[in-house]
Amino acid sequence: MDLLPCSHALVAVRDRNMDFTSLCADYYKRQTLIDAYSAPIMPVGHPST
């Protein structure tokens, strides 16, 4: 699987007491979102320049 697991896969993972995030692409994980916005955003200046 390369994105998000389907509902059938999630049920199978839950029944086996596994972590479902191991089936998700890194794009959908919380740490990826945190890393994406961790860098400071620098203002550009006045819009007319």
C-alpha distance matrix in Angstrom:
0.0 3.7 6.0 7.1 6.5 9.1 12.5 12.6 9.9 11.9 15.0 14.1 13.4 16.6 18.5 17.8 18.8 15.7 14.6 11.8 11.5 10.1 6.7 7.4 7.9 11.6 12.8 12.7 14.5 18.3 19.4 18.0 20.1 23.0 22.9 22.9 26.0 27.8 29.8 33.1 33.7 37.0 39.2 40.2 43.7 45.8 44.3 47.5 47.1
3.7 0.0 3.8 6.8 8.1 11.0 14.6 15.4 12.8 14.2 17.7 17.2 16.0 19.0 21.3 20.6 21.1 17.8 16.0 13.1 11.8 10.8 7.9 6.9 5.7 9.2 9.8 10.5 12.7 16.5 17.3 15.4 17.5 20.5 20.2 19.8 23.1 25.0 26.7 30.0 30.4 33.6 35.8 36.7 40.2 42.3 40.8 44.0 43.5
6.0 3.8 0.0 3.8 6.7 9.5 12.8 14.5 12.4 12.9 16.6 16.9 15.7 18.0 20.8 20.6 20.7 17.6 15.4 12.1 10.6 10.9 8.0 5.6 4.9 8.4 7.9 7.7 10.6 14.1 15.7 13.7 15.1 18.5 18.7 18.0 21.0 23.2 25.2 28.2 28.5 31.8 33.8 34.8 38.3 40.2 38.7 41.9 41.7
7.1 6.8 3.8 0.0 3.8 6.5 9.4 11.5 9.7 9.6 13.3 14.2 13.0 14.9 17.9 18.1 18.1 15.4 13.3 9.7 9.0 10.2 7.1 5.0 6.7 9.9 9.6 7.8 10.3 13.6 15.9 14.7 15.6 18.8 19.7 19.4 21.9 24.1 26.5 29.4 29.8 33.3 35.1 36.5 39.8 41.6 40.1 43.5 43.5
6.5 8.1 6.7 3.8 0.0 3.8 6.6 8.0 5.9 6.5 10.0 10.6 9.9 12.2 14.7 15.1 15.6 13.3 12.0 8.3 9.1 9.8 6.3 6.4 9.1 12.5 13.0 11.1 12.8 16.1 18.3 17.7 18.8 21.7 22.7 22.7 25.2 27.2 29.8 32.8 33.3 36.9 38.8 40.2 43.5 45.4 43.9 47.3 47.3
9.1 11.0 9.5 6.5 3.8 0.0 3.8 5.5 5.4 6.4 8.9 10.2 10.8 12.5 14.5 15.8 16.7 15.1 14.4 10.7 12.3 13.2 9.8 10.1 12.7 16.0 16.2 14.0 16.0 18.9 21.5 20.9 21.7 24.7 25.9 25.7 28.0 30.2 32.8 35.6 35.9 39.4 41.1 42.5 45.7 47.3 45.6 49.0 49.2
12.5 14.6 12.8 9.4 6.6 3.8 0.0 3.8 5.4 5.0 6.3 8.7 9.8 10.5 12.4 14.4 15.3 14.5 14.1 10.8 13.2 14.6 11.8 12.4 15.5 18.4 18.6 15.9 17.5 19.9 22.8 22.7 23.2 25.9 27.6 27.6 29.6 31.7 34.5 37.2 37.6 41.2 42.8 44.4 47.5 49.0 47.5 50.9 51.3
12.6 15.4 14.5 11.5 8.0 5.5 3.8 0.0 3.8 5.4 5.2 6.3 8.7 10.0 10.7 12.7 14.4 13.9 14.5 11.6 14.5 15.1 12.3 13.9 17.0 20.2 20.9 18.5 19.8 22.6 25.1 25.1 26.0 28.6 30.1 30.3 32.4 34.4 37.2 40.1 40.6 44.2 46.0 47.5 50.7 52.4 50.8 54.2 54.5
9.9 12.8 12.4 9.7 5.9 5.4 5.4 3.8 0.0 3.8 5.4 5.1 6.1 8.6 9.9 10.7 12.3 11.0 11.5 8.6 11.4 11.5 8.8 10.9 14.1 17.2 18.5 16.3 17.3 20.2 22.5 22.5 23.8 26.3 27.5 28.0 30.3 32.0 34.8 37.8 38.6 42.3 44.3 45.9 49.1 51.0 49.6 53.0 53.1
11.9 14.2 12.9 9.6 6.5 6.4 5.0 5.4 3.8 0.0 3.8 5.4 5.1 6.1 8.6 9.9 10.5 9.5 9.4 6.5 9.7 10.8 8.9 10.4 14.1 16.6 17.8 15.0 15.6 18.0 20.5 21.0 22.0 24.3 25.9 26.5 28.5 30.2 33.2 36.1 37.0 40.7 42.7 44.5 47.6 49.5 48.3 51.8 52.0
15.0 17.7 16.6 13.3 10.0 8.9 6.3 5.2 5.4 3.8 0.0 3.8 5.4 5.1 6.1 8.7 9.9 10.2 11.3 9.4 12.9 13.9 12.3 14.2 17.8 20.4 21.6 18.7 19.1 21.3 23.9 24.6 25.5 27.6 29.4 30.1 32.0 33.6 36.7 39.5 40.5 44.2 46.1 48.0 51.1 52.9 51.7 55.2 55.5
14.1 17.2 16.9 14.2 10.6 10.2 8.7 6.3 5.1 5.4 3.8 0.0 3.8 5.5 5.2 6.4 8.8 8.8 10.8 9.5 13.1 13.0 11.5 14.3 17.8 20.4 22.2 19.8 20.0 22.5 24.6 25.3 26.7 28.7 30.1 31.1 33.2 34.6 37.6 40.7 41.8 45.5 47.6 49.5 52.7 54.7 53.5 57.0 57.0
13.4 16.0 15.7 13.0 9.9 10.8 9.8 8.7 6.1 5.1 5.4 3.8 0.0 3.8 5.5 5.2 6.2 5.3 7.0 6.1 9.8 9.8 9.1 12.0 15.6 17.7 19.8 17.4 17.1 19.4 21.3 22.3 23.9 25.6 27.0 28.2 30.4 31.4 34.5 37.6 39.0 42.7 45.0 47.0 50.2 52.3 51.4 54.9 54.8
16.6 19.0 18.0 14.9 12.2 12.5 10.5 10.0 8.6 6.1 5.1 5.5 3.8 0.0 3.8 5.4 5.0 6.1 7.7 7.4 11.2 12.1 11.9 14.1 17.9 19.7 21.5 18.6 18.0 19.8 22.0 23.4 24.6 26.0 27.8 29.2 30.9 31.9 35.3 38.2 39.5 43.3 45.5 47.7 50.8 52.8 51.9 55.6 55.6
18.5 21.3 20.8 17.9 14.7 14.5 12.4 10.7 9.9 8.6 6.1 5.2 5.5 3.8 0.0 3.8 5.6 7.8 10.6 10.8 14.6 14.8 14.6 17.2 20.9 22.9 24.9 22.2 21.6 23.5 25.6 27.0 28.3 29.8 31.4 32.8 34.7 35.6 38.9 41.9 43.3 47.0 49.3 51.4 54.5 56.6 55.7 59.3 59.4
17.8 20.6 20.6 18.1 15.1 15.8 14.4 12.7 10.7 9.9 8.7 6.4 5.2 5.4 3.8 0.0 3.8 5.5 9.1 10.2 13.7 13.1 13.5 16.6 20.0 21.8 24.3 22.0 21.1 23.1 24.6 26.1 27.9 29.1 30.4 32.1 34.1 34.8 38.0 41.2 42.8 46.5 49.0 51.1 54.3 56.6 55.8 59.4 59.2
18.8 21.1 20.7 18.1 15.6 16.7 15.3 14.4 12.3 10.5 9.9 8.8 6.2 5.0 5.6 3.8 0.0 3.8 6.9 9.0 12.1 12.2 13.4 16.0 19.4 20.6 23.1 20.6 19.2 20.7 22.2 24.1 25.7 26.6 28.1 30.1 31.8 32.3 35.6 38.7 40.5 44.2 46.7 49.0 52.1 54.5 53.9 57.5 57.4
15.7 17.8 17.6 15.4 13.3 15.1 14.5 13.9 11.0 9.5 10.2 8.8 5.3 6.1 7.8 5.5 3.8 0.0 3.8 6.2 8.9 8.5 10.0 12.7 16.0 17.2 19.9 17.7 16.2 18.1 19.3 21.0 22.9 24.0 25.2 27.1 29.1 29.5 32.7 35.9 37.7 41.4 44.0 46.2 49.4 51.8 51.2 54.8 54.5
14.6 16.0 15.4 13.3 12.0 14.4 14.1 14.5 11.5 9.4 11.3 10.8 7.0 7.7 10.6 9.1 6.9 3.8 0.0 3.8 5.5 6.0 8.2 10.0 13.2 13.9 16.5 14.3 12.5 14.3 15.6 17.3 19.2 20.2 21.4 23.4 25.3 25.8 29.0 32.2 33.9 37.6 40.2 42.4 45.6 48.1 47.5 51.1 50.8
11.8 13.1 12.1 9.7 8.3 10.7 10.8 11.6 8.6 6.5 9.4 9.5 6.1 7.4 10.8 10.2 9.0 6.2 3.8 0.0 3.8 5.3 5.7 7.2 10.8 12.3 14.3 11.9 11.0 13.3 15.2 16.3 17.8 19.5 20.8 22.2 24.3 25.3 28.4 31.5 32.9 36.6 39.0 41.0 44.2 46.5 45.7 49.2 49.0
11.5 11.8 10.6 9.0 9.1 12.3 13.2 14.5 11.4 9.7 12.9 13.1 9.8 11.2 14.6 13.7 12.1 8.9 5.5 3.8 0.0 3.8 5.2 5.1 8.1 8.8 11.1 8.9 7.5 10.0 11.6 12.5 14.4 16.0 17.1 18.5 20.7 21.7 24.7 27.9 29.3 33.0 35.5 37.5 40.8 43.2 42.4 46.0 45.7
10.1 10.8 10.9 10.2 9.8 13.2 14.6 15.1 11.5 10.8 13.9 13.0 9.8 12.1 14.8 13.1 12.2 8.5 6.0 5.3 3.8 0.0 3.8 5.7 8.0 9.0 12.1 10.9 9.7 12.7 13.3 13.9 16.4 18.0 18.4 20.0 22.6 23.3 26.0 29.4 31.0 34.6 37.3 39.1 42.6 45.0 44.3 47.8 47.2
6.7 7.9 8.0 7.1 6.3 9.8 11.8 12.3 8.8 8.9 12.3 11.5 9.1 11.9 14.6 13.5 13.4 10.0 8.2 5.7 5.2 3.8 0.0 3.8 6.7 9.3 11.6 10.4 10.5 14.0 15.1 15.0 17.2 19.5 19.9 20.8 23.6 24.8 27.4 30.7 31.9 35.4 37.9 39.5 42.9 45.2 44.2 47.6 47.2
7.4 6.9 5.6 5.0 6.4 10.1 12.4 13.9 10.9 10.4 14.2 14.3 12.0 14.1 17.2 16.6 16.0 12.7 10.0 7.2 5.1 5.7 3.8 0.0 3.8 6.4 8.0 6.6 7.4 11.1 12.5 11.9 13.8 16.4 16.9 17.4 20.2 21.7 24.2 27.5 28.4 32.0 34.3 35.9 39.3 41.5 40.4 43.9 43.5
7.9 5.7 4.9 6.7 9.1 12.7 15.5 17.0 14.1 14.1 17.8 17.8 15.6 17.9 20.9 20.0 19.4 16.0 13.2 10.8 8.1 8.0 6.7 3.8 0.0 3.8 5.3 5.9 7.2 11.0 11.7 10.0 12.3 15.1 15.0 15.1 18.2 19.9 22.0 25.3 26.1 29.5 31.9 33.2 36.8 39.1 38.0 41.3 40.7
11.6 9.2 8.4 9.9 12.5 16.0 18.4 20.2 17.2 16.6 20.4 20.4 17.7 19.7 22.9 21.8 20.6 17.2 13.9 12.3 8.8 9.0 9.3 6.4 3.8 0.0 3.8 5.4 5.3 8.6 8.4 6.6 9.5 11.9 11.4 11.9 15.1 16.4 18.5 21.9 23.1 26.5 29.1 30.6 34.2 36.7 35.9 39.2 38.5
12.8 9.8 7.9 9.6 13.0 16.2 18.6 20.9 18.5 17.8 21.6 22.2 19.8 21.5 24.9 24.3 23.1 19.9 16.5 14.3 11.1 12.1 11.6 8.0 5.3 3.8 0.0 3.8 5.7 8.5 9.0 6.2 7.8 11.0 10.8 10.2 13.3 15.3 17.3 20.4 21.0 24.4 26.7 28.0 31.5 33.8 32.8 36.1 35.6
12.7 10.5 7.7 7.8 11.1 14.0 15.9 18.5 16.3 15.0 18.7 19.8 17.4 18.6 22.2 22.0 20.6 17.7 14.3 11.9 8.9 10.9 10.4 6.6 5.9 5.4 3.8 0.0 3.8 6.7 8.7 7.2 7.9 11.1 12.1 11.8 14.2 16.3 18.8 21.7 22.3 25.9 28.0 29.7 33.0 35.1 34.1 37.6 37.4
14.5 12.7 10.6 10.3 12.8 16.0 17.5 19.8 17.3 15.6 19.1 20.0 17.1 18.0 21.6 21.1 19.2 16.2 12.5 11.0 7.5 9.7 10.5 7.4 7.2 5.3 5.7 3.8 0.0 3.8 5.6 5.6 6.9 9.1 10.3 11.2 13.4 14.7 17.7 20.7 21.9 25.6 28.0 30.1 33.3 35.7 35.1 38.6 38.3
18.3 16.5 14.1 13.6 16.1 18.9 19.9 22.6 20.2 18.0 21.3 22.5 19.4 19.8 23.5 23.1 20.7 18.1 14.3 13.3 10.0 12.7 14.0 11.1 11.0 8.6 8.5 6.7 3.8 0.0 3.8 5.4 5.3 6.3 8.7 10.0 11.2 12.3 15.7 18.4 19.9 23.6 26.0 28.4 31.5 33.8 33.5 37.2 36.9
19.4 17.3 15.7 15.9 18.3 21.5 22.8 25.1 22.5 20.5 23.9 24.6 21.3 22.0 25.6 24.6 22.2 19.3 15.6 15.2 11.6 13.3 15.1 12.5 11.7 8.4 9.0 8.7 5.6 3.8 0.0 3.8 5.4 5.0 6.0 8.5 10.1 10.2 13.4 16.6 18.5 22.2 25.0 27.3 30.5 33.2 33.2 36.8 36.1
18.0 15.4 13.7 14.7 17.7 20.9 22.7 25.1 22.5 21.0 24.6 25.3 22.3 23.4 27.0 26.1 24.1 21.0 17.3 16.3 12.5 13.9 15.0 11.9 10.0 6.6 6.2 7.2 5.6 5.4 3.8 0.0 3.8 5.4 5.1 6.1 8.8 9.9 12.4 15.7 17.2 20.7 23.4 25.4 28.8 31.4 31.0 34.5 33.8
20.1 17.5 15.1 15.6 18.8 21.7 23.2 26.0 23.8 22.0 25.5 26.7 23.9 24.6 28.3 27.9 25.7 22.9 19.2 17.8 14.4 16.4 17.2 13.8 12.3 9.5 7.8 7.9 6.9 5.3 5.4 3.8 0.0 3.8 5.4 5.1 6.5 8.6 11.4 14.1 15.1 18.8 21.1 23.3 26.5 28.9 28.5 32.1 31.7
23.0 20.5 18.5 18.8 21.7 24.7 25.9 28.6 26.3 24.3 27.6 28.7 25.6 26.0 29.8 29.1 26.6 24.0 20.2 19.5 16.0 18.0 19.5 16.4 15.1 11.9 11.0 11.1 9.1 6.3 5.0 5.4 3.8 0.0 3.8 5.5 5.5 6.0 9.5 12.1 13.9 17.6 20.3 22.9 25.9 28.6 28.6 32.3 31.7
22.9 20.2 18.7 19.7 22.7 25.9 27.6 30.1 27.5 25.9 29.4 30.1 27.0 27.8 31.4 30.4 28.1 25.2 21.4 20.8 17.1 18.4 19.9 16.9 15.0 11.4 10.8 12.1 10.3 8.7 6.0 5.1 5.4 3.8 0.0 3.8 5.5 5.1 7.6 11.1 13.1 16.6 19.6 21.9 25.2 28.1 28.2 31.7 30.7
22.9 19.8 18.0 19.4 22.7 25.7 27.6 30.3 28.0 26.5 30.1 31.1 28.2 29.2 32.8 32.1 30.1 27.1 23.4 22.2 18.5 20.0 20.8 17.4 15.1 11.9 10.2 11.8 11.2 10.0 8.5 6.1 5.1 5.5 3.8 0.0 3.8 5.8 7.2 10.2 11.2 14.7 17.4 19.3 22.7 25.4 25.2 28.7 27.8
26.0 23.1 21.0 21.9 25.2 28.0 29.6 32.4 30.3 28.5 32.0 33.2 30.4 30.9 34.7 34.1 31.8 29.1 25.3 24.3 20.7 22.6 23.6 20.2 18.2 15.1 13.3 14.2 13.4 11.2 10.1 8.8 6.5 5.5 5.5 3.8 0.0 3.8 5.6 7.7 8.7 12.4 14.9 17.4 20.5 23.2 23.3 26.9 26.2
27.8 25.0 23.2 24.1 27.2 30.2 31.7 34.4 32.0 30.2 33.6 34.6 31.4 31.9 35.6 34.8 32.3 29.5 25.8 25.3 21.7 23.3 24.8 21.7 19.9 16.4 15.3 16.3 14.7 12.3 10.2 9.9 8.6 6.0 5.1 5.8 3.8 0.0 3.8 6.4 9.0 12.4 15.5 18.2 21.2 24.2 24.9 28.4 27.3
29.8 26.7 25.2 26.5 29.8 32.8 34.5 37.2 34.8 33.2 36.7 37.6 34.5 35.3 38.9 38.0 35.6 32.7 29.0 28.4 24.7 26.0 27.4 24.2 22.0 18.5 17.3 18.8 17.7 15.7 13.4 12.4 11.4 9.5 7.6 7.2 5.6 3.8 0.0 3.8 6.5 9.4 12.9 15.3 18.4 21.6 22.4 25.7 24.4
33.1 30.0 28.2 29.4 32.8 35.6 37.2 40.1 37.8 36.1 39.5 40.7 37.6 38.2 41.9 41.2 38.7 35.9 32.2 31.5 27.9 29.4 30.7 27.5 25.3 21.9 20.4 21.7 20.7 18.4 16.6 15.7 14.1 12.1 11.1 10.2 7.7 6.4 3.8 0.0 3.8 6.3 9.7 12.5 15.3 18.5 19.7 23.0 21.7
33.7 30.4 28.5 29.8 33.3 35.9 37.6 40.6 38.6 37.0 40.5 41.8 39.0 39.5 43.3 42.8 40.5 37.7 33.9 32.9 29.3 31.0 31.9 28.4 26.1 23.1 21.0 22.3 21.9 19.9 18.5 17.2 15.1 13.9 13.1 11.2 8.7 9.0 6.5 3.8 0.0 3.8 6.5 9.3 12.2 15.3 16.1 19.5 18.4
37.0 33.6 31.8 33.3 36.9 39.4 41.2 44.2 42.3 40.7 44.2 45.5 42.7 43.3 47.0 46.5 44.2 41.4 37.6 36.6 33.0 34.6 35.4 32.0 29.5 26.5 24.4 25.9 25.6 23.6 22.2 20.7 18.8 17.6 16.6 14.7 12.4 12.4 9.4 6.3 3.8 0.0 3.8 6.4 9.1 12.5 13.9 17.0 15.5
39.2 35.8 33.8 35.1 38.8 41.1 42.8 46.0 44.3 42.7 46.1 47.6 45.0 45.5 49.3 49.0 46.7 44.0 40.2 39.0 35.5 37.3 37.9 34.3 31.9 29.1 26.7 28.0 28.0 26.0 25.0 23.4 21.1 20.3 19.6 17.4 14.9 15.5 12.9 9.7 6.5 3.8 0.0 3.8 5.7 8.9 10.4 13.5 12.5
40.2 36.7 34.8 36.5 40.2 42.5 44.4 47.5 45.9 44.5 48.0 49.5 47.0 47.7 51.4 51.1 49.0 46.2 42.4 41.0 37.5 39.1 39.5 35.9 33.2 30.6 28.0 29.7 30.1 28.4 27.3 25.4 23.3 22.9 21.9 19.3 17.4 18.2 15.3 12.5 9.3 6.4 3.8 0.0 3.8 6.9 8.0 10.7 9.2
43.7 40.2 38.3 39.8 43.5 45.7 47.5 50.7 49.1 47.6 51.1 52.7 50.2 50.8 54.5 54.3 52.1 49.4 45.6 44.2 40.8 42.6 42.9 39.3 36.8 34.2 31.5 33.0 33.3 31.5 30.5 28.8 26.5 25.9 25.2 22.7 20.5 21.2 18.4 15.3 12.2 9.1 5.7 3.8 0.0 3.7 6.3 8.5 7.3
45.8 42.3 40.2 41.6 45.4 47.3 49.0 52.4 51.0 49.5 52.9 54.7 52.3 52.8 56.6 56.6 54.5 51.8 48.1 46.5 43.2 45.0 45.2 41.5 39.1 36.7 33.8 35.1 35.7 33.8 33.2 31.4 28.9 28.6 28.1 25.4 23.2 24.2 21.6 18.5 15.3 12.5 8.9 6.9 3.7 0.0 3.8 5.5 5.7
44.3 40.8 38.7 40.1 43.9 45.6 47.5 50.8 49.6 48.3 51.7 53.5 51.4 51.9 55.7 55.8 53.9 51.2 47.5 45.7 42.4 44.3 44.2 40.4 38.0 35.9 32.8 34.1 35.1 33.5 33.2 31.0 28.5 28.6 28.2 25.2 23.3 24.9 22.4 19.7 16.1 13.9 10.4 8.0 6.3 3.8 0.0 3.8 5.5
47.5 44.0 41.9 43.5 47.3 49.0 50.9 54.2 53.0 51.8 55.2 57.0 54.9 55.6 59.3 59.4 57.5 54.8 51.1 49.2 46.0 47.8 47.6 43.9 41.3 39.2 36.1 37.6 38.6 37.2 36.8 34.5 32.1 32.3 31.7 28.7 26.9 28.4 25.7 23.0 19.5 17.0 13.5 10.7 8.5 5.5 3.8 0.0 3.8
47.1 43.5 41.7 43.5 47.3 49.2 51.3 54.5 53.1 52.0 55.5 57.0 54.8 55.6 59.4 59.2 57.4 54.5 50.8 49.0 45.7 47.2 47.2 43.5 40.7 38.5 35.6 37.4 38.3 36.9 36.1 33.8 31.7 31.7 30.7 27.8 26.2 27.3 24.4 21.7 18.4 15.5 12.5 9.2 7.3 5.7 5.5 3.8 0.0
